[in-house]
Amino acid sequence: MSLPEHGLVSHSSEGFDEELLADAAALTTWLRQAALPVWCTLGLNAVGAFEERLGQDGRRLVEPRRARVQARQLYVFAEAGRCGWNGPWRPAIEMGLKRLNEVFLRSDGLMRTRVAYGGETLDETAYLYDQAFYLLALASISRAYGSTIFERDAVALRDGLCEAADIQGGMREAGAHPYQSNAHMHLLEASLAWEEAGRDPGWRLMSDQIVRLAQTRFIDRQGGYIREFFEADWSPADGLDGRLVEPGHQFEWAWLLARYGQARADQNVIDDARRIYAAGLKGVDPSRRVAVDEMNDDGSLRLSRARLWPQTEWLKASMFFASHCDSHHQNEFISQASLALRALLSYLMEHGVWRDKMFESKSFLDEPAPASSLYHIVASYIQTRDTLRGLLKRPLPAVELA
């Protein structure tokens, strides 16, 4: 499962090298001085609505807003505050949460998916994906505030979602793909966050339920990868939908399952996470050194475009494995993390925005920066910081947001 098998060259056999540490410091500085200040000012309007996108020149765009983006930005600033960032993270959360409650929250406690720029409802649908990010945001705010005041609402939402689960433990998503792994992945992310932030034992049960579904239905046992779409009985979907494999989601699932397996001391889950991570590596383009968007289940390329977010998931997973593996494999994961971090940095612009889509020619699409990416970037930063702290046995000032 080493990167050289895919045509990539290891940076170092001696552990964390100066290039990796310098890149981690560069990401930290960019977040502290550019991205976080930009997205809590230009990216947040006077009534507390987070912008969907910002132009590369920092200009706001008049366009509808999605619930998932509002929740992701709440996560971003809660985690920034928890990491010691000295910017106005608390006002950003207070304004953003108030606006979310006013225009996105339905009377049944679920979030509607889309509103107009001025706040008028455009789509009442309650997507499972959106609710997962609302749960994650509430967990992060709770951790940042050192309080469990949001857990009662989170438990009510969780229990309502779980009541609708089928006999396999799976939950139906709204829209064209009702049986999918992705929404469950983010519910697992939220439940693991609440295991750390809350007190209710139901979070652990929810995590167990989703991991059991992943192990019995989502993971292809022969290929070792996670599929995206399924039939009602959780067998693979017919046609091309059933063959889709996203490298970014392999890394994301690997990170979550490895965390779960580590917390439960469950070697079978950790082994599954390793295999899924190896499947994700097959989607790393050796010429561009970036993770592409889509493969088929036979490992063939489906879409050579490479968005920003898969690079962050590659970074998160490789960093986690680097800090939770034997010394024989540690240098391998460190080298992969170094490559992933360098890939991520290639998307970032110095003034706090980013390019999102890289083509096979290594050029980028000229378009506004989507706010949704900041959640991925911040999560990958946190894992990078935590891994460096753990392996080097000390905090590194250059890699601290404070």
Protein Blocks (a to p, Z undefined) as FASTA:
>chain_A
ZZklnopacfbfnbjafklmmmmmmmmmmmmmmmmmmmmmmmpcfkopacfbdcfkopac
dddddfklmmmmmmmmmmmmmnopabfkllmmmmmmmmmmmmmmcfkopacfbdcfkopa
fblcdcfklmmmmmmmmmmmmmmnopaklmmmmmmmmmmmmmmpcfkopacdehjblbcf
klmmmmmmmmmmmmmmmmbfklmmmmmmmmmmmmmmmpcfklopacfbdcfkopacehjl
lmpccfklmmmmmmmmmmmmmmnopaklmmmmmmmmmmmmmmpcfklopacfbdcfkopa
fblcdcfklmmmmmmmmmmmmmmccfklmmmmmmmmmmmmmmmmmmpcfkopacfbdcfk
opacdddddfklmmmmmmmmmmmmmmmmmmnopacfklcfZZ
